[in-house]
Amino acid sequence: MKLIKLDAIDSTNDFLKGLSATEELENFTVVTAENQTKGRGQMGAVWNSEKSKNLIMSVFVKDLLVGVEAIYNFNIATTLTLIQVLKTFNIPNLSIKWPNDIMSANFKIAGILIENSFKSDGTISSVIGIGLNVNQTDFENLPKASSMAVVVNSTFDKDELVVLIVERLKVNLGLVASNPEYLWNEYFKLLFKKGIPMPFKTETEKAFMGIIQGVTQKGKLVVLLEDDTFAEYDIKEIQMLY
């Protein structure tokens, strides 16, 4: 594992994408930063992190994804990686809030942003961005956020976490080709609020009740509506109110 440590950067994902465009990177090259000024979540959402307290990392992966139909499997493999690593530190009540936020009870402790590049020869490379709240304890104005330190009242070694995450990521990304059914089954088991009636709202602020049933192969959320019909929603089309 090649590790590049930065003090401050606008975005570790952007840095790693730029690096991969100018030189041949080895698989699982990792970039970490103590501070990220323009961290991003899904669909341009902002990821805020207190300097030096949390784990901000991006991982370059190539030659593991074959075909666009398996793209969402990378999300699943990565979310399961974080769940499995966090379990080793006894972080309780872990679940995955669709599509790829990691929750402890009702609080978000990690988010993932995966960006894929498609080359003319058909190969696909990916940059997997991970933001994990580790030792930050002040979440003023972020009522739905928490951290490993808050949840178990302890502090953690971020360098150790990097190694553990990459080791587990190698295993799980290998399963994308060899055993995707296992990844999907585990992902479904861990879906936040699955099978529970929950309020949602649409992009146009229309409120409705629904029950999460699962996720399609393309990553759309499947919701059972009050009229007993099923609807599929893409990222940012609906928001769960919890």
URRAWO-V275146 format. One record per pair of residues at least 24 apart in sequence whose ideal C-beta (glycine too) atoms are under 6 Angstrom apart, sorted by the first residue. I is the first residue (numbers start at 0). J is the second residue. Records with the same first field share a line. If there is no record, write none. Layout:
I=J, J
This chain:
0=27, 165
1=25, 28
2=29
3=30
4=31
5=32
6=33
7=34
8=32
9=36, 37
10=37
11=55, 57
12=57, 114, 126, 128
15=57, 59, 126
16=126
19=59
24=59
26=61
27=58, 165
28=59
29=56, 58
30=57
31=56
39=112
40=110, 112
41=234
42=234, 235
46=130
49=135
52=134, 135
53=132, 133, 135
54=131, 133, 157, 160
55=130
56=129
57=126, 128
58=127
59=126
60=125
61=124
63=172
64=123
71=218
72=175, 179
73=113
74=98, 99
75=182, 186
76=171, 172, 175, 182
77=111, 127
79=171, 185
80=167, 168, 171
81=109
83=167
84=163, 164, 167
90=147, 150
94=189, 191
95=189, 190
96=191
97=220
98=218, 234
102=191
103=150
106=145
107=143, 144
108=132, 145, 146
133=157
187=213
197=239
198=240
199=237, 239
200=238
201=237
